Amino acid sequence: MRGHGEETPDDVDSIIDIRRAQKSEPREPSAAAIGDVKPPWSLTEGAERVWMDLAPDLVRKKILTPADVHLFSVYCEAVAMYKECRDLLGDRYIGKGAAGGDIVSPYFQAMVKCQQQMVQIGARMGLTPADRTRLASADEPDSSGLDELIS
């Protein structure tokens, strides 16, 4: 975590720019591949850890397929960035702006954006039981007979 004397970025875009600059050179394909489902080589180390934690179970449940790899990688990056920002945030939700006034911490702002992305992607992919139920019911034919009445 950052010490109290260290500067913090003043906005979310700065955090994203710093994150991009900290990314290592492209790595070889990961050993985290599961069958035909392979993580993109461009995952950050934090996102690769998230992938390795979640992907095996999601592949086994047939939630994560080769067609989902890129969307799931964005989810993994959002989770990793959320965790990183949480660590950097500490207990300082309010910071000082350039003019000396109080501002909401840029780390907290980034966490909120990551959380929104995680919820949105998670819902699309069916990463929670409720989302899986909703997706499954959308695929099932209507057994009430209403479809036949309407057509």
DSSP file (Angstrom, degrees, kcal/mol; ACC not computed):
  #  RESIDUE AA STRUCTURE BP1 BP2  ACC     N-H-->O    O-->H-N    N-H-->O    O-->H-N    TCO  KAPPA ALPHA  PHI   PSI    X-CA   Y-CA   Z-CA
    1    1 A M              0   0    0      0, 0.0     2,-0.2     0, 0.0    87,-0.1   0.000 360.0 360.0 360.0 156.7    0.0    0.0    0.0
    2    2 A R        -     0   0    0     86,-0.2     2,-0.1    85,-0.1     6,-0.0  -0.478 360.0-123.6 -75.9 144.8    1.0    3.6   -0.5
    3    3 A G    >   -     0   0    0     -2,-0.2     3,-1.0     1,-0.1    -1,-0.1  -0.343  28.5-103.7 -79.9 169.7    2.4    5.5    2.4
    4    4 A H  T 3  S+     0   0    0      1,-0.2    -1,-0.1    -2,-0.1    -2,-0.1   0.772 118.3  54.9 -67.7 -24.9    0.9    8.8    3.5
    5    5 A G  T 3  S+     0   0    0      2,-0.1    -1,-0.2     0, 0.0     2,-0.2   0.583  87.2  98.3 -85.4  -9.3    3.7   10.8    1.9
    6    6 A E  S <  S-     0   0    0     -3,-1.0     2,-0.1     1,-0.1    -4,-0.0  -0.509  76.9-114.6 -82.7 147.0    3.3    9.4   -1.5
    7    7 A E        -     0   0    0     -2,-0.2    -1,-0.1     1,-0.0    -4,-0.1  -0.474  26.1-153.7 -75.1 148.1    1.4   11.2   -4.3
    8    8 A T        -     0   0    0     -2,-0.1     7,-0.0    -6,-0.0    -1,-0.0  -0.915  28.6 -96.3-118.2 150.8   -1.8    9.6   -5.6
    9    9 A P        -     0   0    0      0, 0.0    98,-0.2     0, 0.0     3,-0.0  -0.276  27.6-137.9 -61.2 153.0   -3.2   10.1   -9.1
   10   10 A D  S    S+     0   0    0     96,-0.1     2,-0.3    95,-0.1    88,-0.1   0.480  75.7  23.5 -97.3  -1.9   -5.9   12.8   -9.2
   11   11 A D  S  > S-     0   0    0      1,-0.1     4,-1.5    94,-0.0     3,-0.4  -0.986  79.0-105.4-156.1 167.4   -8.3   11.1  -11.5
   12   12 A V  H  > S+     0   0    0     -2,-0.3     4,-2.3     1,-0.2     5,-0.2   0.867 115.8  58.5 -62.3 -39.4   -9.5    7.7  -12.8
   13   13 A D  H  > S+     0   0    0      1,-0.2     4,-2.5     2,-0.2    -1,-0.2   0.876 104.0  52.6 -61.1 -36.7   -7.8    8.2  -16.2
   14   14 A S  H  > S+     0   0    0     -3,-0.4     4,-2.6     2,-0.2    -1,-0.2   0.900 107.8  51.1 -64.2 -39.9   -4.4    8.7  -14.5
   15   15 A I  H  X S+     0   0    0     -4,-1.5     4,-2.5     2,-0.2    -2,-0.2   0.923 111.2  47.9 -62.4 -43.7   -4.9    5.4  -12.7
   16   16 A I  H  X S+     0   0    0     -4,-2.3     4,-2.4     2,-0.2    -2,-0.2   0.911 111.7  50.1 -64.8 -42.0   -5.7    3.6  -16.0
   17   17 A D  H  X S+     0   0    0     -4,-2.5     4,-2.2     2,-0.2    -2,-0.2   0.910 111.7  48.1 -62.3 -42.0   -2.6    5.2  -17.6
   18   18 A I  H  X S+     0   0    0     -4,-2.6     4,-1.8     2,-0.2    -2,-0.2   0.919 110.6  52.0 -62.7 -43.0   -0.4    4.1  -14.7
   19   19 A R  H  X S+     0   0    0     -4,-2.5     4,-0.8     1,-0.2    -2,-0.2   0.909 109.8  48.5 -60.9 -43.4   -1.9    0.6  -14.9
   20   20 A R  H >< S+     0   0    0     -4,-2.4     3,-0.7     1,-0.2    -1,-0.2   0.905 110.6  51.0 -63.8 -40.7   -1.1    0.4  -18.7
   21   21 A A  H 3< S+     0   0    0     -4,-2.2    -1,-0.2     1,-0.2    -2,-0.2   0.818 108.0  53.3 -66.6 -29.8    2.4    1.6  -18.1
   22   22 A Q  H 3< S+     0   0    0     -4,-1.8    -1,-0.2    -5,-0.2    -2,-0.2   0.643  82.3 111.6 -81.3 -14.2    3.0   -1.0  -15.4
   23   23 A K    <<  -     0   0    0     -4,-0.8    21,-0.1    -3,-0.7    20,-0.0  -0.339  68.9-125.4 -61.3 137.4    1.9   -3.9  -17.7
   24   24 A S        -     0   0    0      1,-0.2     3,-0.1    -2,-0.0    -1,-0.1  -0.243  37.2 -76.1 -75.5 170.7    4.7   -6.2  -18.5
   25   25 A E  S    S-     0   0    0      1,-0.2    -1,-0.2    -2,-0.0     0, 0.0  -0.252  72.6 -71.3 -59.4 155.4    5.7   -7.1  -22.1
   26   26 A P        -     0   0    0      0, 0.0     2,-0.2     0, 0.0    -1,-0.2  -0.234  58.0-144.1 -53.2 136.6    3.5   -9.6  -23.7
   27   27 A R        -     0   0    0     14,-0.9     3,-0.1    16,-0.2    16,-0.1  -0.532  21.0 -91.6 -99.7 167.1    3.9  -13.0  -22.2
   28   28 A E        -     0   0    0     -2,-0.2    -1,-0.1     1,-0.2     0, 0.0  -0.337  67.0 -69.4 -66.6 158.5    3.9  -16.5  -23.7
   29   29 A P        -     0   0    0      0, 0.0    -1,-0.2     0, 0.0    12,-0.1  -0.233  65.9-105.7 -52.2 141.3    0.5  -18.2  -23.7
   30   30 A S    >   -     0   0    0      9,-0.4     3,-0.7     1,-0.1    11,-0.0  -0.248   3.9-132.0 -74.8 154.8   -0.4  -19.1  -20.1
   31   31 A A  T 3  S+     0   0    0      1,-0.2    -1,-0.1     7,-0.1     7,-0.0   0.437  95.3  88.6 -78.3  -0.5   -0.4  -22.5  -18.5
   32   32 A A  T 3   +     0   0    0      2,-0.1    -1,-0.2     7,-0.0    -2,-0.0   0.359  57.6 129.1 -81.1   6.8   -3.9  -21.6  -17.3
   33   33 A A    <   -     0   0    0     -3,-0.7     2,-0.5     5,-0.1     5,-0.2  -0.353  43.4-160.8 -64.1 141.3   -5.5  -23.0  -20.5
   34   34 A I  B >   -A   37   0A   0      3,-3.3     3,-2.3    -2,-0.0     2,-0.2  -0.916  56.0 -60.1-126.7 102.6   -8.3  -25.5  -19.9
   35   35 A G  T 3  S-     0   0    0     -2,-0.5    -2,-0.0     1,-0.3    24,-0.0  -0.431 121.5 -12.9  60.7-127.5   -9.0  -27.6  -22.9
   36   36 A D  T 3  S+     0   0    0     -2,-0.2     2,-0.9    -3,-0.1    -1,-0.3   0.529 119.5  93.0 -81.7  -7.2   -9.9  -25.3  -25.8
   37   37 A V  B <   +A   34   0A   0     -3,-2.3    -3,-3.3    27,-0.1    22,-0.1  -0.785  54.2 171.3 -95.3 108.3  -10.4  -22.4  -23.4
   38   38 A K        -     0   0    0     -2,-0.9    -5,-0.1    -5,-0.2     3,-0.1  -0.944  32.2-120.7-119.8 135.6   -7.1  -20.5  -23.3
   39   39 A P        -     0   0    0      0, 0.0    -9,-0.4     0, 0.0    -6,-0.1  -0.431  39.3 -99.2 -70.3 148.5   -6.6  -17.1  -21.6
   40   40 A P    >   -     0   0    0      0, 0.0     3,-1.3     0, 0.0   -10,-0.0  -0.352  25.9-124.9 -62.9 148.0   -5.4  -14.3  -23.9
   41   41 A W  T 3  S+     0   0    0      1,-0.3   -14,-0.9    -3,-0.1     0, 0.0   0.715 104.3  69.6 -66.2 -19.3   -1.6  -13.7  -23.7
   42   42 A S  T 3   +     0   0    0    -16,-0.1    -1,-0.3     2,-0.0   -14,-0.0   0.445  68.2 123.5 -83.6   0.3   -2.3  -10.0  -22.9
   43   43 A L    <   -     0   0    0     -3,-1.3   -16,-0.2     1,-0.1     2,-0.0  -0.331  63.1-122.5 -61.2 139.8   -3.8  -10.6  -19.4
   44   44 A T     >  -     0   0    0      1,-0.1     4,-2.5   -21,-0.1     5,-0.2  -0.324  30.6-102.7 -71.1 167.1   -2.0   -8.8  -16.6
   45   45 A E  H  > S+     0   0    0      1,-0.2     4,-1.9     2,-0.2     5,-0.1   0.908 123.3  50.0 -60.7 -41.6   -0.6  -10.9  -13.8
   46   46 A G  H  > S+     0   0    0      1,-0.2     4,-1.8     2,-0.2    -1,-0.2   0.910 111.6  47.7 -63.6 -42.3   -3.5  -10.0  -11.5
   47   47 A A  H  > S+     0   0    0      1,-0.2     4,-2.7     2,-0.2    -1,-0.2   0.858 108.5  55.2 -67.2 -35.0   -6.1  -10.8  -14.2
   48   48 A E  H  X S+     0   0    0     -4,-2.5     4,-2.7     2,-0.2    -1,-0.2   0.882 105.7  52.0 -66.0 -36.0   -4.4  -14.1  -14.8
   49   49 A R  H  X S+     0   0    0     -4,-1.9     4,-1.7     2,-0.2    -2,-0.2   0.913 110.6  48.0 -64.1 -41.3   -4.7  -15.0  -11.1
   50   50 A V  H  X S+     0   0    0     -4,-1.8     4,-2.4     2,-0.2     5,-0.3   0.932 111.4  51.2 -62.9 -44.8   -8.4  -14.3  -11.3
   51   51 A W  H  X S+     0   0    0     -4,-2.7     4,-3.0     1,-0.2    -2,-0.2   0.939 109.8  48.9 -55.5 -49.4   -8.7  -16.4  -14.5
   52   52 A M  H  < S+     0   0    0     -4,-2.7    -1,-0.2     1,-0.2    -2,-0.2   0.809 112.8  48.9 -65.2 -29.3   -6.9  -19.3  -12.8
   53   53 A D  H  < S+     0   0    0     -4,-1.7     4,-0.3    -5,-0.2    -1,-0.2   0.894 126.7  21.8 -73.2 -40.8   -9.2  -19.0   -9.8
   54   54 A L  H  X S+     0   0    0     -4,-2.4     4,-1.9    -5,-0.1     3,-0.4   0.826 106.0  71.5-100.9 -36.7  -12.5  -18.9  -11.7
   55   55 A A  H  X S+     0   0    0     -4,-3.0     4,-2.9    -5,-0.3     5,-0.3   0.861  91.0  57.4 -59.5 -44.1  -12.0  -20.4  -15.2
   56   56 A P  H  > S+     0   0    0      0, 0.0     4,-2.2     0, 0.0    -1,-0.2   0.922 112.3  42.1 -55.9 -44.2  -11.7  -24.1  -14.3
   57   57 A D  H  > S+     0   0    0     -3,-0.4     4,-2.0    -4,-0.3    -2,-0.2   0.897 114.7  50.8 -67.5 -40.2  -15.0  -24.2  -12.6
   58   58 A L  H  <>S+     0   0    0     -4,-1.9     5,-2.9     2,-0.2     6,-1.5   0.866 111.4  47.9 -67.5 -35.7  -16.7  -22.1  -15.3
   59   59 A V  H ><5S+     0   0    0     -4,-2.9     3,-1.5     3,-0.2    -1,-0.2   0.926 110.4  51.8 -67.7 -44.2  -15.4  -24.4  -18.0
   60   60 A R  H 3<5S+     0   0    0     -4,-2.2    -2,-0.2    -5,-0.3    -1,-0.2   0.871 111.6  47.0 -59.9 -36.9  -16.6  -27.4  -16.1
   61   61 A K  T 3<5S-     0   0    0     -4,-2.0    -1,-0.3    -5,-0.1    -2,-0.2   0.409 114.3-120.2 -84.7   2.3  -20.1  -25.9  -15.8
   62   62 A K  T < 5S+     0   0    0     -3,-1.5    -3,-0.2     2,-0.2    -2,-0.1   0.787  83.7 116.3  62.1  30.2  -20.0  -25.0  -19.5
   63   63 A I      < +     0   0    0     -5,-2.9     2,-0.6     1,-0.2    -4,-0.2   0.800  68.4  54.3 -90.3 -37.3  -20.4  -21.3  -18.7
   64   64 A L        +     0   0    0     -6,-1.5    -1,-0.2    -9,-0.2    -2,-0.2  -0.889  69.9 164.4-104.0 118.4  -17.0  -20.3  -20.2
   65   65 A T    >   -     0   0    0     -2,-0.6     3,-1.8    -3,-0.1     4,-0.5  -0.747  55.2 -93.7-122.5 170.7  -16.4  -21.4  -23.8
   66   66 A P  G >  S+     0   0    0      0, 0.0     3,-1.0     0, 0.0     4,-0.3   0.835 125.0  59.5 -55.2 -31.6  -13.8  -20.4  -26.4
   67   67 A A  G 3  S+     0   0    0      1,-0.2     4,-0.3     2,-0.1     3,-0.2   0.709 104.9  50.1 -69.5 -18.6  -16.3  -17.8  -27.7
   68   68 A D  G <> S+     0   0    0     -3,-1.8     4,-2.9     1,-0.2     5,-0.3   0.456  79.2 101.9 -97.2  -2.6  -16.4  -16.1  -24.3
   69   69 A V  H <> S+     0   0    0     -3,-1.0     4,-2.2    -4,-0.5    -1,-0.2   0.876  82.2  44.6 -55.7 -46.9  -12.6  -15.8  -23.7
   70   70 A H  H  > S+     0   0    0     -4,-0.3     4,-1.6     2,-0.2    -1,-0.2   0.910 115.6  46.3 -70.0 -40.8  -12.3  -12.1  -24.6
   71   71 A L  H  > S+     0   0    0     -4,-0.3     4,-1.8     1,-0.2    -1,-0.2   0.922 114.1  49.0 -64.6 -42.6  -15.3  -11.0  -22.6
   72   72 A F  H  X S+     0   0    0     -4,-2.9     4,-2.6     1,-0.2    -2,-0.2   0.850 106.3  56.9 -66.1 -33.1  -14.2  -13.1  -19.6
   73   73 A S  H  X S+     0   0    0     -4,-2.2     4,-2.4    -5,-0.3    -1,-0.2   0.879 105.3  51.1 -65.8 -35.7  -10.7  -11.6  -19.9
   74   74 A V  H  X S+     0   0    0     -4,-1.6     4,-2.3     2,-0.2    -1,-0.2   0.907 109.6  51.0 -64.7 -40.7  -12.2   -8.1  -19.5
   75   75 A Y  H  X S+     0   0    0     -4,-1.8     4,-2.4     2,-0.2    -2,-0.2   0.930 110.0  49.3 -59.6 -46.3  -14.1   -9.4  -16.4
   76   76 A C  H  X S+     0   0    0     -4,-2.6     4,-2.5     1,-0.2    -2,-0.2   0.897 110.3  50.4 -62.1 -41.1  -10.8  -10.7  -15.0
   77   77 A E  H  X S+     0   0    0     -4,-2.4     4,-2.8     2,-0.2    -1,-0.2   0.905 110.1  50.7 -63.7 -40.6   -9.0   -7.4  -15.6
   78   78 A A  H  X S+     0   0    0     -4,-2.3     4,-2.4     2,-0.2    -2,-0.2   0.912 111.4  47.4 -63.8 -42.3  -11.9   -5.6  -13.9
   79   79 A V  H  X S+     0   0    0     -4,-2.4     4,-2.4     2,-0.2    -2,-0.2   0.929 113.6  48.1 -63.6 -44.7  -11.7   -7.9  -10.8
   80   80 A A  H  X S+     0   0    0     -4,-2.5     4,-2.3     1,-0.2    -2,-0.2   0.913 113.4  46.5 -63.5 -43.0   -7.9   -7.5  -10.7
   81   81 A M  H  X S+     0   0    0     -4,-2.8     4,-2.9     2,-0.2     5,-0.2   0.889 110.3  54.1 -67.7 -37.6   -8.0   -3.7  -11.0
   82   82 A Y  H  X S+     0   0    0     -4,-2.4     4,-2.4    -5,-0.2    -2,-0.2   0.941 110.9  45.8 -58.0 -48.4  -10.8   -3.6   -8.3
   83   83 A K  H  X S+     0   0    0     -4,-2.4     4,-2.2     2,-0.2    -2,-0.2   0.905 113.2  49.7 -63.1 -41.8   -8.6   -5.5   -5.9
   84   84 A E  H  X S+     0   0    0     -4,-2.3     4,-2.2     1,-0.2    -2,-0.2   0.929 112.2  46.8 -63.9 -45.5   -5.5   -3.4   -6.7
   85   85 A C  H  X S+     0   0    0     -4,-2.9     4,-2.3     1,-0.2    -1,-0.2   0.878 109.7  54.8 -64.4 -37.0   -7.4   -0.2   -6.2
   86   86 A R  H  X S+     0   0    0     -4,-2.4     4,-1.5    -5,-0.2    -1,-0.2   0.921 109.2  47.6 -61.9 -43.6   -8.9   -1.5   -2.9
   87   87 A D  H  < S+     0   0    0     -4,-2.2    -2,-0.2     1,-0.2    -1,-0.2   0.910 115.1  45.3 -62.6 -42.4   -5.4   -2.2   -1.7
   88   88 A L  H  < S+     0   0    0     -4,-2.2   -86,-0.2     1,-0.2    -2,-0.2   0.798 106.9  60.5 -72.3 -28.9   -4.2    1.2   -2.7
   89   89 A L  H >< S+     0   0    0     -4,-2.3     3,-2.0     1,-0.2    -1,-0.2   0.896  72.6 168.6 -66.0 -41.7   -7.3    2.9   -1.2
   90   90 A G  T 3< S-     0   0    0     -4,-1.5    -1,-0.2     1,-0.2    -2,-0.1  -0.448  72.5 -37.9  60.4-131.1   -6.7    1.8    2.3
   91   91 A D  T 3  S+     0   0    0     -2,-0.2     2,-0.9     1,-0.1    -1,-0.2   0.091 111.7 107.1-111.6  21.6   -9.1    3.7    4.6
   92   92 A R    <   +     0   0    0     -3,-2.0    16,-0.2     1,-0.2    -1,-0.1  -0.723  26.9 154.9-105.8  83.6   -8.8    7.0    2.7
   93   93 A Y        +     0   0    0     -2,-0.9    12,-3.1    11,-0.1     2,-0.4   0.707  68.3  54.7 -79.5 -20.6  -12.0    7.5    0.8
   94   94 A I  E     +B  104   0B   0     10,-0.3    10,-0.2    -3,-0.2     2,-0.2  -0.949  69.2 173.0-115.5 133.6  -11.5   11.2    0.7
   95   95 A G  E     -B  103   0B   0      8,-3.3     8,-2.8    -2,-0.4     2,-0.5  -0.672  35.9 -92.0-125.9-177.4   -8.4   12.8   -0.7
   96   96 A K  E     -B  102   0B   0      6,-0.2     6,-0.2    -2,-0.2     5,-0.1  -0.870  36.0-142.2-102.3 131.7   -7.1   16.3   -1.4
   97   97 A G    >   -     0   0    0      4,-3.6     3,-1.8    -2,-0.5     6,-0.1  -0.237  35.7 -91.4 -80.7 176.2   -7.6   17.8   -4.9
   98   98 A A  T 3  S+     0   0    0      1,-0.3    -1,-0.1     2,-0.1    -2,-0.0   0.814 128.9  50.7 -59.6 -32.8   -5.2   20.0   -6.7
   99   99 A A  T 3  S-     0   0    0      2,-0.1    -1,-0.3     3,-0.0     3,-0.1   0.416 122.9-105.3 -87.5   2.4   -6.8   23.1   -5.3
  100  100 A G  S <  S+     0   0    0     -3,-1.8    -2,-0.1     1,-0.3     2,-0.1   0.365  80.0 126.0  93.4  -5.9   -6.6   21.7   -1.8
  101  101 A G        -     0   0    0      1,-0.1    -4,-3.6    -5,-0.1    -1,-0.3  -0.367  69.2 -89.3 -82.2 165.7  -10.3   20.8   -1.4
  102  102 A D  E     +B   96   0B   0     -6,-0.2     2,-0.3    -3,-0.1    -6,-0.2  -0.533  48.5 176.6 -74.5 137.6  -11.6   17.4   -0.5
  103  103 A I  E     -B   95   0B   0     -8,-2.8    -8,-3.3    -2,-0.2     2,-0.3  -0.952  38.3 -96.7-135.4 156.8  -12.3   15.0   -3.3
  104  104 A V  E     -B   94   0B   0     -2,-0.3   -10,-0.3   -10,-0.2   -11,-0.1  -0.573  58.3 -94.3 -69.9 136.4  -13.5   11.4   -3.5
  105  105 A S     >  -     0   0    0    -12,-3.1     4,-2.1    -2,-0.3     5,-0.2  -0.229  22.8-136.9 -54.4 133.9  -10.5    9.2   -3.8
  106  106 A P  H  > S+     0   0    0      0, 0.0     4,-2.3     0, 0.0     5,-0.2   0.816 106.9  58.4 -61.4 -29.0   -9.6    8.3   -7.5
  107  107 A Y  H  > S+     0   0    0      2,-0.2     4,-2.3     1,-0.2     5,-0.1   0.915 106.1  47.4 -65.9 -41.0   -9.0    4.7   -6.3
  108  108 A F  H  > S+     0   0    0      2,-0.2     4,-2.2     1,-0.2    -1,-0.2   0.910 110.7  51.8 -65.5 -41.4  -12.6    4.6   -5.0
  109  109 A Q  H  X S+     0   0    0     -4,-2.1     4,-1.9     1,-0.2    -2,-0.2   0.909 110.9  48.0 -60.5 -42.3  -13.9    6.1   -8.3
  110  110 A A  H  X S+     0   0    0     -4,-2.3     4,-2.5     1,-0.2    -1,-0.2   0.886 108.5  54.8 -66.1 -38.4  -12.0    3.4  -10.2
  111  111 A M  H  X S+     0   0    0     -4,-2.3     4,-2.8     1,-0.2    -2,-0.2   0.910 106.8  50.9 -60.5 -42.0  -13.4    0.7   -7.9
  112  112 A V  H  X S+     0   0    0     -4,-2.2     4,-2.3     2,-0.2    -1,-0.2   0.920 110.8  48.1 -62.5 -44.0  -16.9    1.8   -8.7
  113  113 A K  H  X S+     0   0    0     -4,-1.9     4,-2.1     2,-0.2    -1,-0.2   0.911 113.1  48.3 -63.4 -41.5  -16.3    1.7  -12.4
  114  114 A C  H  X S+     0   0    0     -4,-2.5     4,-2.8     1,-0.2    -2,-0.2   0.915 110.1  51.9 -63.6 -42.4  -14.7   -1.8  -12.1
  115  115 A Q  H  X S+     0   0    0     -4,-2.8     4,-2.5     1,-0.2    -2,-0.2   0.908 108.7  50.4 -62.2 -41.9  -17.6   -3.0  -10.0
  116  116 A Q  H  X S+     0   0    0     -4,-2.3     4,-2.4     1,-0.2    -1,-0.2   0.915 112.1  47.8 -60.9 -42.7  -20.1   -1.8  -12.6
  117  117 A Q  H  X S+     0   0    0     -4,-2.1     4,-2.7     2,-0.2     5,-0.3   0.903 110.8  51.3 -65.9 -41.1  -18.2   -3.6  -15.3
  118  118 A M  H  X S+     0   0    0     -4,-2.8     4,-2.6     1,-0.2    -2,-0.2   0.917 112.0  46.4 -62.3 -43.7  -18.0   -6.8  -13.2
  119  119 A V  H  X S+     0   0    0     -4,-2.5     4,-2.2     2,-0.2    -2,-0.2   0.924 114.5  47.6 -65.2 -44.5  -21.8   -6.8  -12.6
  120  120 A Q  H  X S+     0   0    0     -4,-2.4     4,-1.9    -5,-0.2    -2,-0.2   0.943 117.8  39.7 -63.9 -49.1  -22.6   -6.1  -16.3
  121  121 A I  H  X S+     0   0    0     -4,-2.7     4,-2.3     1,-0.2     5,-0.2   0.911 113.3  55.8 -68.4 -41.2  -20.3   -8.8  -17.6
  122  122 A G  H  X>S+     0   0    0     -4,-2.6     5,-2.8    -5,-0.3     4,-1.1   0.895 108.5  48.3 -57.4 -40.8  -21.2  -11.2  -14.9
  123  123 A A  H  <5S+     0   0    0     -4,-2.2     3,-0.3     3,-0.2    -1,-0.2   0.912 110.9  50.3 -66.9 -42.2  -24.9  -10.9  -15.8
  124  124 A R  H  <5S+     0   0    0     -4,-1.9    -2,-0.2     1,-0.2    -1,-0.2   0.870 117.1  40.6 -62.9 -35.9  -24.2  -11.4  -19.5
  125  125 A M  H  <5S-     0   0    0     -4,-2.3    -1,-0.2    -5,-0.1    -2,-0.2   0.572 110.3-118.1 -92.1  -8.8  -22.1  -14.5  -18.9
  126  126 A G  T  <5 +     0   0    0     -4,-1.1    -3,-0.2    -3,-0.3     6,-0.1   0.926  54.4 157.8  74.6  44.8  -24.4  -15.9  -16.1
  127  127 A L      < +     0   0    0     -5,-2.8    -4,-0.1    -6,-0.1    -5,-0.1   0.560  58.1  55.3 -83.8  -7.4  -21.7  -15.8  -13.4
  128  128 A T  S  > S-     0   0    0     -6,-0.4     4,-2.5     1,-0.1     5,-0.2  -0.872  90.9-114.7-117.7 158.1  -24.3  -15.9  -10.6
  129  129 A P  H  > S+     0   0    0      0, 0.0     4,-2.3     0, 0.0     5,-0.2   0.899 117.6  51.7 -56.5 -40.6  -27.0  -18.4   -9.9
  130  130 A A  H  > S+     0   0    0      1,-0.2     4,-2.3     2,-0.2     5,-0.1   0.910 110.6  47.9 -64.1 -41.1  -29.7  -15.8  -10.5
  131  131 A D  H  > S+     0   0    0      2,-0.2     4,-2.7     1,-0.2    -1,-0.2   0.893 110.6  51.6 -66.4 -39.0  -28.1  -14.8  -13.9
  132  132 A R  H  X S+     0   0    0     -4,-2.5     4,-2.6     2,-0.2    -2,-0.2   0.905 110.3  49.1 -63.6 -40.3  -27.8  -18.4  -14.9
  133  133 A T  H  X S+     0   0    0     -4,-2.3     4,-2.5    -5,-0.2    -2,-0.2   0.928 111.8  48.5 -63.7 -44.8  -31.5  -19.0  -14.2
  134  134 A R  H  X S+     0   0    0     -4,-2.3     4,-1.5     1,-0.2    -2,-0.2   0.919 114.0  46.1 -61.7 -44.5  -32.5  -15.9  -16.1
  135  135 A L  H  X S+     0   0    0     -4,-2.7     4,-1.1     1,-0.2    -2,-0.2   0.898 112.9  49.9 -66.6 -39.7  -30.4  -16.9  -19.1
  136  136 A A  H  X S+     0   0    0     -4,-2.6     4,-1.0     1,-0.2     3,-0.4   0.899 109.6  50.6 -66.2 -39.9  -31.7  -20.5  -19.0
  137  137 A S  H  < S+     0   0    0     -4,-2.5    -1,-0.2     1,-0.2    -2,-0.2   0.814 105.5  56.8 -70.1 -27.7  -35.3  -19.3  -18.9
  138  138 A A  H  < S+     0   0    0     -4,-1.5    -1,-0.2     1,-0.2    -2,-0.2   0.797 108.4  48.0 -69.9 -27.4  -34.7  -17.1  -21.9
  139  139 A D  H  < S+     0   0    0     -4,-1.1    -1,-0.2    -3,-0.4    -2,-0.2   0.679  95.1  90.2 -85.2 -18.9  -33.6  -20.1  -23.9
  140  140 A E  S  < S-     0   0    0     -4,-1.0     2,-0.1    -3,-0.1     3,-0.0  -0.537  82.7-113.6 -82.3 142.6  -36.5  -22.3  -22.9
  141  141 A P        -     0   0    0      0, 0.0     2,-0.5     0, 0.0    -1,-0.1  -0.404  38.7 -97.8 -69.4 152.3  -39.7  -22.4  -25.0
  142  142 A D    >   -     0   0    0      1,-0.2     3,-0.5    -2,-0.1     5,-0.2  -0.600  35.2-170.8 -72.8 118.8  -42.8  -21.0  -23.4
  143  143 A S  T 3   +     0   0    0     -2,-0.5    -1,-0.2     1,-0.2    -3,-0.0   0.420  69.1  84.1 -92.4   2.3  -44.8  -24.0  -22.1
  144  144 A S  T 3  S-     0   0    0      1,-0.1    -1,-0.2     4,-0.0    -2,-0.0   0.672  99.0-120.9 -78.4 -15.7  -47.9  -21.9  -21.3
  145  145 A G  S <> S+     0   0    0     -3,-0.5     4,-1.6     3,-0.0     3,-0.3   0.418  80.3 120.2  89.0  -1.6  -49.2  -22.1  -24.8
  146  146 A L  H  >  +     0   0    0      1,-0.2     4,-2.3     2,-0.2     5,-0.2   0.863  68.4  59.4 -64.6 -35.3  -49.3  -18.3  -25.2
  147  147 A D  H  > S+     0   0    0      1,-0.2     4,-1.8     2,-0.2    -1,-0.2   0.899 105.9  48.6 -59.6 -39.4  -46.9  -18.5  -28.1
  148  148 A E  H  4 S+     0   0    0     -3,-0.3    -1,-0.2     1,-0.2    -2,-0.2   0.867 110.7  50.5 -70.4 -35.7  -49.4  -20.6  -30.0
  149  149 A L  H  < S+     0   0    0     -4,-1.6    -2,-0.2     1,-0.2    -1,-0.2   0.886 111.7  47.7 -67.0 -39.0  -52.3  -18.3  -29.2
  150  150 A I  H  <        0   0    0     -4,-2.3    -2,-0.2     1,-0.2    -1,-0.2   0.863 360.0 360.0 -72.1 -36.9  -50.3  -15.2  -30.4
  151  151 A S     <        0   0    0     -4,-1.8    -1,-0.2    -5,-0.2    -2,-0.2   0.472 360.0 360.0 -86.0 360.0  -49.2  -16.8  -33.7
